[in-house]
Amino acid sequence: MNKASVKSKPAKASRSPVVRKAVSRQVSGNSEPINTVKLATVTVAEVTMRAPPLRAHRFRVGQTVLYTSSPISRPGASGTYKVVKLLPSDGDDYQYRIKNTGEAFERVAKESQLELDH
């Protein structure tokens, strides 16, 4: 290939940074930039008033509870269990990790499946 057959690209014009000014508009006699954002001031008390109240777990770790399994899962699993760990909610129900002394594993139960063992 010779140099005559190779076309060179024209050099790009260097671009200088463009300084933009906020365009002002007249709003009932006041000059206000178009791109301004107005923020509302909200206190902590207002936020806590608007937020729904948090519900706490009904049972504590180490507490003995009665577990009633659903008819769909293993009906023979019902009985006395000890709460091992508190878990986050699954929709409307809190969850718990529970353990029966006669089983080698732990289960996860919803709060609606547990009752206090008297």
Sequence and secondary structure as in RCSB ss.txt:
>XXXX:A:sequence
MNKASVKSKPAKASRSPVVRKAVSRQVSGNSEPINTVKLATVTVAEVTMRAPPLRAHRFRVGQTVLYTSSPISRP
GASGTYKVVKLLPSDGDDYQYRIKNTGEAFERVAKESQLELDH
>XXXX:A:secstr
  TTTS                 EEEETTEEEETT        HHHHHHHS      SS TT EEEE   SSS G
GG EEEEEEEEEEEETTEEEEEEE TT SSEEEEEGGGEEE  
